[in-house]
Amino acid sequence: MKINQAIVPTGLFQFISFLRRAIFYAFFYIYLRIFLGLPNTLAALLGTMNLVGSTFGQLKIWGPRLNHQPSLAKRYVVRGELIAAVTYFIGYVGHSLFLGLGSKIGAAFYMIILFSILEIFWSMSDLGVRFLIAQASEGQHRGQVVGLIDGLGLLGQIIGFLLSGLLYRDGLGFSEGIIFYVVCILIACCAFVIQFYPLTEKPDDLIASVIPQNMRELLKIRSYVFFLLCFMVLIIGISASTQIFLYYSENPNGLNFNDQQLSYLLILFSLSGGLATPLAGRASDKIGRIPVIIVGSFLAAISYLLLFIVGNQPFLYITVIYSLLGACFALIQSVAFANTADILPEELRGTGFSLFNITLATGWGLAGFMIGGPVADLLEFLGYPTATAYRVVFLVSSIVILTGTLALIVYSMIAKRNLSLVDNDKNQMGY
């Protein structure tokens, strides 16, 4: 596989982007839950509010523009990152004012609201990066290229998780501002490195009409909608327990891990994903995207089922299960995006990639707020021990993932049948 000039800046961007996300979000939900005192469901509200902002920005503003002007992608990434850097600094200042007034709840809701508004503008960067990765991975080795870029991102995430454990310091890393300052600098670095991405030579006025040219293309686009629904179910299943696992890992009656152990666990989660994505991408280039996603989804369901069954086990035992889950989660996302880039024609990528990002964000946003948090809160209300409530959420995740896997199998069978019928009917080439 030949390395083109677009892969290097894109890979560096992903590395830094995942680094700053890990530094900030590894303990941010724990900070909201424990240090600022929000209940499980309200702590998960951040993801839901971010989803609302991101959905509005991508579908109503940035996506339609990129359908007609793909050359704006690089500019959107730079603008989005610079706006985010300024907003995070403002976030720390306002959050500190609320803490100074003795209002921890006020500080929590201030950040939730501010970051949700930010997502409207930051979503232009998320969408722009999807465009740049798709352009960088054009060709028969798309799965391998996407896997390589995602692997670099997960390498950054590993370093971020390691640093997060050192910077958090039982909440002081947020309350004293050091995590905010570090993240602001890293966001600015993202805006800098993407400047080296080579601009496409294809003029915007040569982009084709958005009307599908034949029945086969139309069927692929329609099947993409069903694929996204399956993908959403998988992400909801995996994400429903993501925040809950962090709480369970620190619960005295759960895993009872300290901050450093949790950081190591998250590092292994990312390391397994970083190793899995290039291999899974290469496999998907040879045997197809959907079979690889199905295998990864089934293993993810097994991983959560094991977390439910085994309960409180030694650190080494849990790391094996959680590492398998990390590999599955990473390869599902990476190969799913490669499949998306395969399906969408360039003139529909603005809307199509918006829908992909929103599906991913919906899984993250709704899973914790509508499944993970409420299930745990309900079981605690009914008198079950907190650790037991968290373990039941793992079982729920496993069931949801298996449901999504079965739906994906059905999708694969229907899509193959429909395309085969069109290929065999030479009279249905016009629409």
C-alpha positions in Angstrom: 0.0 0.0 0.0 1.5 3.3 -1.1 1.4 6.1 1.5 0.0 9.3 -0.1 0.5 12.9 1.2 -3.0 13.1 2.6 -2.6 10.2 5.1 0.2 11.9 7.1 -1.7 15.1 8.2 -4.9 13.2 8.6 -3.2 10.6 10.8 -1.5 13.2 12.9 -4.9 15.0 13.3 -6.5 11.8 14.5 -3.6 11.1 16.9 -3.9 14.6 18.5 -7.7 14.6 18.5 -8.0 11.2 20.2 -5.2 12.3 22.6 -7.1 15.4 23.8 -10.5 13.5 23.9 -8.9 10.8 26.2 -7.3 13.4 28.5 -10.6 15.3 28.9 -13.3 12.6 28.8 -11.7 9.7 30.5 -12.6 11.1 33.9 -15.1 13.9 32.9 -18.2 11.9 33.5 -16.7 10.7 36.8 -16.0 14.4 37.7 -19.7 15.2 36.9 -21.0 12.2 38.8 -18.8 12.2 41.9 -17.1 15.6 42.3 -20.0 17.7 41.2 -22.7 15.4 42.5 -24.9 14.7 39.4 -26.9 11.4 39.4 -26.3 8.8 36.7 -29.0 10.0 34.3 -28.2 13.7 34.5 -24.5 13.0 34.1 -25.3 11.2 30.9 -27.3 14.3 29.8 -24.1 15.8 28.4 -24.0 13.2 25.6 -27.6 13.8 24.7 -27.3 17.6 24.6 -24.1 17.3 22.5 -26.1 15.1 20.1 -28.7 17.8 19.6 -26.1 20.4 18.8 -24.2 18.2 16.5 -27.3 17.0 14.6 -28.5 20.5 14.0 -25.1 21.7 12.8 -24.3 18.8 10.5 -27.7 18.3 8.9 -28.9 21.9 8.7 -25.7 23.8 8.1 -22.5 22.1 7.2 -23.6 18.9 5.4 -25.7 20.6 2.7 -22.9 23.0 2.0 -20.3 20.2 1.6 -22.6 18.3 -0.8 -21.9 21.1 -3.3 -18.5 22.4 -2.1 -16.3 19.5 -0.9 -13.3 21.8 -1.0 -14.7 23.5 2.1 -13.8 20.4 4.2 -10.3 21.5 5.2 -11.5 25.0 6.0 -14.3 23.7 8.2 -11.8 21.5 10.2 -9.6 24.5 11.0 -12.5 26.8 11.9 -14.2 24.2 14.1 -11.0 23.4 16.0 -10.2 27.1 16.7 -13.7 27.8 17.9 -13.4 24.8 20.2 -10.1 25.9 21.7 -11.6 29.3 22.6 -14.8 27.7 24.0 -12.9 25.3 26.3 -11.1 28.2 27.8 -14.4 30.1 28.3 -15.8 26.8 29.8 -13.1 26.7 32.5 -13.5 30.3 33.4 -17.3 30.1 33.8 -17.1 26.7 35.6 -14.6 28.2 38.1 -17.0 31.1 38.8 -19.8 28.7 39.7 -17.5 26.7 42.0 -16.4 29.9 43.6 -20.0 30.7 44.4 -20.4 27.2 45.9 -22.7 25.9 43.2 -21.3 22.5 41.9 -24.6 21.8 40.2 -24.5 25.2 38.5 -20.9 24.4 37.3 -22.0 21.1 35.9 -25.0 22.4 34.0 -23.0 25.4 32.7 -20.5 23.1 31.0 -23.2 20.8 29.7 -25.0 23.7 28.0 -21.9 25.4 26.8 -20.4 22.3 25.2 -23.8 21.5 23.6 -23.8 24.9 21.9 -20.2 24.3 20.9 -21.1 21.1 19.1 -23.1 23.1 16.6 -19.9 24.6 15.4 -17.4 21.9 16.3 -19.5 19.5 14.2 -18.1 21.2 11.1 -14.7 19.8 12.0 -16.1 16.3 12.6 -17.8 16.3 9.2 -14.8 17.9 7.4 -12.4 15.2 8.8 -14.7 12.5 7.5 -14.4 14.1 4.0 -10.6 14.2 4.3 -10.3 10.6 5.4 -12.5 9.4 2.6 -10.4 11.3 0.1 -7.2 10.0 1.6 -8.4 6.4 1.4 -9.7 6.3 -2.2 -8.9 3.0 -3.9 -8.9 -0.7 -3.3 -7.1 -0.5 0.0 -9.6 1.8 1.7 -10.3 -0.4 4.7 -6.6 -0.7 5.4 -6.0 3.1 5.1 -9.0 3.9 7.3 -7.8 1.3 9.8 -4.3 2.8 9.8 -5.6 6.3 10.4 -7.9 5.1 13.1 -5.1 3.1 14.6 -3.0 6.3 14.9 -5.9 7.9 16.6 -6.1 5.1 19.2 -2.4 5.4 19.8 -3.0 9.0 20.8 -5.9 7.8 22.9 -3.6 5.4 24.8 -1.2 8.3 25.7 -4.2 10.4 26.6 -5.6 7.8 29.0 -2.2 7.5 30.7 -2.0 11.3 31.1 -5.6 11.5 32.3 -4.9 9.4 35.3 -2.0 11.6 36.3 -3.8 14.9 35.6 -7.2 14.1 37.1 -6.1 14.0 40.8 -9.5 13.3 42.3 -11.1 16.1 40.4 -8.5 18.8 40.9 -7.3 18.5 37.4 -10.6 19.9 36.2 -11.4 22.3 39.1 -7.9 23.9 39.0 -7.9 24.1 35.2 -4.8 22.1 34.1 -6.9 19.6 32.0 -8.7 22.5 30.3 -5.4 24.3 29.5 -3.8 21.1 28.0 -6.8 20.4 25.9 -7.0 23.9 24.5 -3.4 23.6 23.3 -4.0 20.2 21.7 -7.1 21.5 19.9 -5.0 24.4 18.4 -2.4 21.8 17.3 -5.1 19.9 15.4 -5.9 23.1 13.5 -2.2 23.5 12.7 -1.4 20.0 11.4 -4.5 19.8 9.1 -3.1 22.8 7.2 -0.7 20.4 5.6 -3.5 18.3 4.0 -3.1 18.7 0.2 -6.2 20.3 -1.4 -8.2 18.2 -3.9 -7.6 19.1 -7.6 -11.3 18.4 -8.5 -13.2 21.6 -8.9 -16.5 21.9 -7.0 -18.4 22.7 -10.3 -17.5 19.3 -11.6 -19.4 17.5 -8.9 -22.1 15.4 -10.4 -25.9 15.7 -9.9 -27.2 14.3 -6.6 -29.7 12.1 -8.6 -28.5 8.5 -8.7 -27.6 7.4 -12.2 -29.0 3.9 -12.1 -31.0 1.4 -10.1 -28.0 -0.3 -8.6 -26.7 3.0 -7.1 -30.2 3.9 -5.8 -30.5 0.5 -4.1 -27.0 1.0 -2.4 -28.1 4.4 -1.1 -31.4 3.1 0.2 -29.6 0.1 1.9 -27.3 2.7 3.5 -30.2 4.0 5.6 -30.9 0.4 6.9 -27.2 -0.1 7.5 -27.1 3.0 9.7 -30.1 1.8 11.8 -28.2 -1.5 12.4 -25.1 0.5 13.2 -27.0 2.7 15.6 -28.3 -0.3 17.5 -24.7 -1.7 17.8 -23.3 1.6 19.1 -26.2 2.0 21.6 -25.6 -1.5 22.9 -21.8 -0.8 23.4 -22.2 2.7 24.7 -25.0 1.9 27.2 -22.3 0.5 29.5 -19.4 2.7 28.7 -20.0 5.3 31.4 -21.4 2.7 33.8 -18.2 0.6 33.5 -16.2 3.6 34.7 -18.5 3.9 37.8 -18.4 0.1 38.4 -14.6 0.0 38.2 -14.3 2.5 41.0 -17.2 1.2 43.2 -15.9 -0.4 46.4 -18.3 -3.3 45.9 -17.5 -3.5 42.2 -14.0 -3.7 40.8 -12.6 -1.1 43.3 -9.9 0.0 41.0 -7.9 3.2 41.7 -7.4 6.0 39.2 -4.1 4.5 38.0 -5.5 1.1 37.4 -8.4 2.6 35.6 -6.0 4.5 33.3 -4.1 1.3 32.5 -7.4 -0.5 31.7 -8.4 2.3 29.3 -5.0 2.2 27.8 -5.3 -1.5 27.0 -8.8 -0.9 25.7 -7.3 1.6 23.2 -4.2 -0.5 22.5 -6.3 -3.5 21.5 -8.4 -1.3 19.2 -5.3 0.3 17.7 -4.0 -3.2 16.8 -7.3 -4.4 15.6 -8.3 -1.6 13.2 -5.6 -2.0 10.5 -6.0 -5.8 10.6 -9.7 -5.6 10.4 -9.5 -3.0 7.6 -7.3 -5.2 5.6 -9.6 -8.2 6.2 -12.6 -6.1 5.1 -10.8 -5.2 1.8 -10.6 -9.0 1.1 -13.8 -10.6 2.5 -16.1 -7.6 2.7 -17.0 -5.0 5.3 -20.2 -6.5 6.7 -18.8 -9.9 7.7 -16.0 -8.2 9.7 -18.5 -6.0 11.5 -20.7 -9.0 12.3 -17.8 -10.9 13.8 -16.8 -7.8 15.9 -20.3 -7.3 17.1 -20.8 -10.9 18.2 -17.5 -10.8 20.2 -18.6 -7.4 21.8 -21.8 -9.0 23.0 -19.8 -11.9 24.4 -17.5 -9.5 26.2 -20.3 -7.7 28.0 -22.0 -11.0 28.9 -18.7 -12.1 30.5 -18.5 -8.8 32.5 -22.0 -9.5 33.8 -21.3 -13.1 34.7 -17.8 -12.8 36.3 -18.6 -9.9 38.7 -15.6 -8.8 40.8 -12.5 -10.5 39.5 -8.8 -9.7 39.6 -7.5 -6.9 37.5 -5.7 -9.1 35.0 -8.9 -11.1 34.3 -10.9 -7.9 33.7 -8.3 -6.5 31.4 -8.5 -9.5 29.0 -12.3 -9.0 28.7 -12.1 -5.2 28.4 -9.3 -5.4 25.8 -11.4 -7.7 23.6 -14.3 -5.2 23.9 -11.9 -2.4 22.9 -10.8 -4.3 19.8 -14.4 -4.9 18.8 -15.6 -1.4 19.4 -12.7 0.1 17.3 -13.0 -2.3 14.4 -16.8 -1.8 14.2 -16.5 1.9 13.9 -13.5 1.8 11.5 -14.9 -0.7 9.1 -18.4 0.8 9.2 -17.0 4.1 8.1 -15.1 2.4 5.2 -18.4 0.8 4.2 -20.0 4.2 4.3 -17.3 5.8 2.1 -17.7 2.9 -0.4 -21.5 3.4 -0.7 -21.8 7.2 -0.9 -21.0 9.0 -4.1 -19.1 12.2 -3.6 -22.0 14.5 -4.3 -23.9 12.9 -1.3 -21.1 12.7 1.2 -22.0 15.9 3.0 -25.4 14.5 4.0 -24.2 10.9 4.2 -21.3 11.5 6.5 -23.5 13.8 8.6 -25.9 10.9 9.1 -23.0 8.6 10.0 -21.6 11.0 12.6 -25.1 11.6 14.0 -25.7 7.9 14.2 -22.5 7.4 16.1 -23.3 10.4 18.3 -26.8 9.1 18.9 -25.5 5.9 20.1 -23.3 7.6 22.6 -25.8 10.3 23.6 -29.0 8.2 23.9 -27.4 5.0 25.3 -26.3 6.5 28.6 -29.2 8.8 29.1 -32.0 6.4 28.0 -30.6 3.0 28.9 -27.5 2.8 31.0 -28.3 5.6 33.5 -32.0 4.9 33.9 -31.6 1.1 34.3 -28.9 1.6 37.0 -30.9 4.3 38.8 -34.1 2.2 38.7 -32.4 -0.9 40.2 -30.8 1.2 42.9 -34.3 2.7 43.6 -35.7 -0.8 43.9 -33.1 -1.6 46.6 -30.5 -3.5 44.6 -26.8 -2.9 45.5 -25.2 -0.3 43.2 -22.6 -2.8 41.9 -25.4 -5.3 41.0 -27.3 -2.5 39.2 -24.2 -1.8 37.1 -23.7 -5.4 36.2 -27.3 -5.7 35.0 -26.6 -2.9 32.6 -23.8 -5.0 31.1 -26.4 -7.8 30.4 -28.7 -5.3 28.7 -25.8 -4.1 26.5 -25.1 -7.7 25.4 -28.7 -8.2 24.5 -28.9 -5.0 22.5 -25.7 -5.8 20.6 -26.9 -9.2 19.7 -30.1 -7.7 18.4 -28.1 -5.3 16.2 -26.0 -8.1 15.0 -29.0 -10.2 13.8 -30.4 -7.1 12.1 -27.1 -6.6 10.3 -27.2 -10.2 9.1 -30.6 -9.6 7.7 -29.5 -6.3 6.1 -26.6 -8.1 4.4 -28.8 -10.9 3.0 -31.4 -8.4 1.6 -28.8 -6.0 0.2 -27.0 -8.8 -1.7 -30.3 -10.2 -3.0 -31.5 -6.9 -4.3 -28.2 -6.0 -6.0 -28.0 -9.4 -7.5 -31.5 -9.1 -9.0 -30.5 -5.7 -10.6 -27.3 -7.1 -12.0 -29.2 -10.0 -13.6 -31.8 -7.7 -15.1 -30.1 -5.8 -17.9 -33.3 -3.9 -18.6 -33.2 -2.0 -15.3 -30.2 0.2 -15.8 -32.1 3.5 -16.0 -34.2 5.1 -13.3 
